[in-house]
Amino acid sequence: MATRLKDIAKSLNLSISTVSAALQNRPDIRAETRERVWKKVRELNYHPNSLARSLVTRRTHILGLVVPDLSRSFFAEVTKGIDALASAAGYSLLLCNTGEDAAREDREISMLLSQRVEGLIVASAHKPNSRSFSKRLAGIGVPVVLIDRRFPKAHFVGGDDERIGHLATKHLIDQGYARIAHLSGPQNISTAIGRRKGYGKALREAALSVPDGYTIEAPYHQESGGFEAMQQMLRLPEPPDAVFAASDPIAIGAMQALLEAGVEPGPGIGLIGVGNHRYGEHLRVPLSTVEQGRVEIGRKAASLLLQSIGEGHFREPQAVLIEPELVIRASSVRRPQAPSAGR
């Protein structure tokens, strides 16, 4: 028979309320008493009934996290940042994967709410202009912080995607590339939209044009999409001399297409991605990229959510943008030209 709270209390000659308070680490319980209680808990292998406790306290200390693709290292790193703050504050995470399916996301959020989570962190698969999702967020009943994909009138923590696109493209321009193409992510995702805007802005500032065929959409997380798009660009009458890819997987696929075509990334065609995947620096040609501050995004999102929960009311929506960092490697650097003879 499972050990009950009153069994712990009886064995220690304490009241049930004192044992319960000790398990909650309340400051009004002496350290000696808390130590006795926890020693007995371990001895009797007692597991608190969190559901029963939540019905009394109206607190579950559970947060819901909804992401579109668990295979992406981006979300793994963001989750690390969230967990670091949440666990330190005594919260557990329930993690759901939607596979970029908006309908499944709706079902997962409903499930999490039925589990009485105290707050949600969501990277949404809904389209950025989805009014139905924005309306649902407004009436969801618990604090919500969005990450990675931004929607109006909602808390958001993520990368400054327009800044990311501008930073990457300007780096290529500064390296002396002039025919710069863009392998974008799907334009129904806000991050891809922002990065394309930054790309266009940098080109306009440098008075550079975007010829036909220089912008192709590719799946964010499939190297095959970048490979096929790069092959398509290489068949153009005048191929680009540099490419800004909206993600590292797209850039890696593009790099493979260049290498198979006998083009060396960097001196042949410059290439830069986004995400700073940990294996990028170990590729045959180390990949230049833009670091989004993934762990910091998770930390800031958890901090904003916990602050909203602690205040007990809904705050005015805040947008926290993490400053991106350029990581320059061989794939986007032209070799210095040797001086001509006689000069």
C-alpha angles and dihedrals in degrees: 000000000000117000113253132208091250089055089059091047094048094049091053096039090239132128119261090241091055092050091047091050091049091053089053089052091234113183093229090069116084117247090237091056093047090051092051091049095049091046090054091045090057092043093053095036091236119182116195116234098242093185093055091045092050091053089058100039097031086225126110100172088219126131125196121225120192121187132171100224126019091188090071114096087213092070093041090057093044089051090053089056093047093047093049092062098032096052092046088055092050098258129133125211129232106200124202130185119207103184090227088296112138094197091052089048090057090052093048092050090050089051092050092049089051087056087057097241112184095222143357136228111196137184096192128218090200119110113265092245095048105136093185092058093046089050092049092051090055092057102033094114100226131067113277130195120191121212132195095354116063130213128180121264095016136104109265136185121180149100122312093247097187088051090049092054092045094047094050095045094045089052090057090048091050089053089060100257113143107175100061121176130191129222098198133193120245110301093227089072118080095221091057091047092052095048092051090051090053090049092053093045093054092049092049091051089054092044090241123146133221108231121208112283095024095109119059129165119230134176108273098230105031120092088199090066092055091045094054094043092051091049088053091052093049089059092059116112087244110023119204120265092216139022132205109203118199093224139019094247090055090047092049091053090048091050091054090052090051093049092048089051091052094251116135113221108239106021092037104034122352117232135190132170139185130247107047094237109202093240095051094092091052097057121114086262108027109241123237112221147158118255111221098194094247100178090044090053088055093047094048092046092051091046093052092047095048090047090053091048092048093051091053095220139075114269127211108277114271129198116207113189119193114218111242123229126217114231109195120202136156098285094074101033123096117215112249111258116243114240115262119255114271095024 
